[in-house]
Amino acid sequence: MPVKNIDKARGSTTGRPIMILLDMLGKRWTLRIMWELRDRPLTFRDLQKQCGDISPTTLNSRLRELRDFEIISHDTGGYSYTALGAELGAQMTELDNWSRKWTSQLDDSQA
């Protein structure tokens, strides 16, 4: 199944959707940008401020990629999730919940 705006994911010769997703999410700053957008839309400056020391060039690049993948959109209110992006964000929240449980169990087993 071809995906628009995408050739093949790094490290994958198959171009499978999961590999494309993991490649996109694995790029530096992408997960942080998505995490910061989880609660509300943010302008470019607000997003840059929330992300700490991200350069404007990198932020622009990641935002463009996320828009190309239709994960986020941009309007007068700033950058925000699309419907697909909100669905992915909900999955990230579940993964965050799981990771908290996991680290708690690791702490208990190492005590």
TAKA-V672466 format. One record per residue. RES is the residue in one small letter. PHI is phi as a letter, one per 30 degrees, with the letter a starting at -180 (none if undefined). OMEGA is omega in whole degrees, -180 to 180 (none if undefined). D_CENTER is the distance of its C-alpha to the mean C-alpha in Angstrom with 2 decimals. Layout:
res = <RES;RES>
phi = <PHI;PHI>
omega = <OMEGA;OMEGA>
d_center = <D_CENTER;D_CENTER>
//
This chain:
res = <m;p;v;k;n;i;d;k;a;r;g;s;t;t;g;r;p;i;m;i;l;l;d;m;l;g;k;r;w;t;l;r;i;m;w;e;l;r;d;r;p;l;t;f;r;d;l;q;k;q;c;g;d;i;s;p;t;t;l;n;s;r;l;r;e;l;r;d;f;e;i;i;s;h;d;t;g;g;y;s;y;t;a;l;g;a;e;l;g;a;q;m;t;e;l;d;n;w;s;r;k;w;t;s;q;l;d;d;s;q;a>
phi = <none;d;c;d;i;b;c;b;d;e;i;b;c;d;i;d;e;d;d;d;d;d;d;d;d;d;d;e;i;d;d;d;d;d;d;d;d;d;c;a;d;b;d;e;d;d;d;d;d;d;d;i;c;d;d;e;d;d;d;e;d;d;d;d;d;d;d;d;d;i;c;b;b;b;b;d;d;j;c;a;d;d;d;d;d;d;d;d;e;d;d;d;d;d;d;d;d;d;d;d;d;e;d;d;d;d;d;d;d;c;d>
omega = <-179;178;-176;178;-176;172;178;179;176;176;180;175;-176;-176;179;-179;-180;179;178;179;-179;176;-180;-178;-178;178;-178;176;-176;180;180;178;180;180;-179;180;-172;-174;-174;175;178;173;179;-178;179;179;178;179;180;-177;176;-171;177;179;178;180;179;179;178;-179;-179;178;178;179;180;175;178;179;179;176;177;174;180;173;-176;179;-180;180;179;178;165;177;177;179;178;178;177;177;178;177;178;178;177;178;176;178;179;-178;177;177;-180;-179;176;178;176;179;180;-177;-179;-180;none>
d_center = <22.12;21.08;17.72;18.19;17.13;16.48;19.13;18.34;15.58;16.61;18.90;19.43;22.52;21.88;18.88;18.06;15.12;13.75;14.19;12.48;9.32;9.67;10.56;7.62;5.25;8.42;8.85;9.75;7.94;4.49;3.66;6.53;6.01;3.98;6.71;9.23;9.05;9.71;13.44;14.39;14.10;14.34;16.31;15.53;17.86;16.62;13.01;14.61;16.83;14.31;12.52;16.02;17.07;14.50;16.80;17.00;17.01;13.77;12.07;13.84;12.87;9.06;9.70;12.16;10.15;7.62;11.04;12.75;10.66;11.42;8.10;9.27;12.89;15.15;18.56;21.09;19.26;16.24;12.63;11.56;9.99;12.18;13.86;11.72;8.47;10.55;11.56;8.28;7.80;11.37;10.93;8.63;11.54;14.00;12.72;13.06;16.50;17.45;16.67;18.90;21.60;21.38;21.81;24.56;26.36;26.08;27.60;30.32;31.21;31.48;33.67>
//
